[in-house]
Amino acid sequence: MRQCEVMLHGVKAGILRENNDGSYEFTYDTCYLDSPGNEPISLTMPLQPQPYISGYLFPFFANLLSEGDNRKLQAAILRIDPDDDFGILLATARFDTIGAVTVRPIKEIR
């Protein structure tokens, strides 16, 4: 399982996981939910304590990825399979993303 912390404006909003079966799970952090005034990371993922579960990378996170020739170049430089959306997200969305959301990789769990 691979996972990362999802940060909104530098504050930990939750955890995104890629499970061993290829499914994805995003769960808001309890402290984030309990702090008044915090916003959801996306309008498609309103604040809730229950995890969001999907058979593919959530469109919100997929839209943080580059496309076309830029994606191929990133994958080649980073030595990541160009079809590995989650791997590319972990490698590229730490610092420079469009918008206020970044991710911090968490050590892989096997």
Steps between C-alpha positions, in 0.01 A plus 500: 500500500626847412370807676550872546388784720280746316571858597272800441672836546777312684261338749452123507149439368510122468661184368482364146575129460551272205404156631666178390189405300533818289217689670541846652385645828500857625420571865485842660715541810294509821678814626433667166130414521481625859653840422234757414540683174698233315395452140472178300786427262248492216132569445476138385632381838306684773615474860389171655645249745436200274769414245448559129570180306556459127620239251717766331693808607247766596459752215598786731844345557537381140451861390811599697708292256662621181392358165643414161867567429553664840379186675723278285800721573429506876460123506827449312695739722351351819525142369133438565263309273303768309180308583569512877273789595556462873878474463511815291272677750732404788806618309368826358224644721708581807588857419367640176135433427219702354297610798550461873525120527834321528589148609775356721590136443482268799729200515356205309319228696514149356 
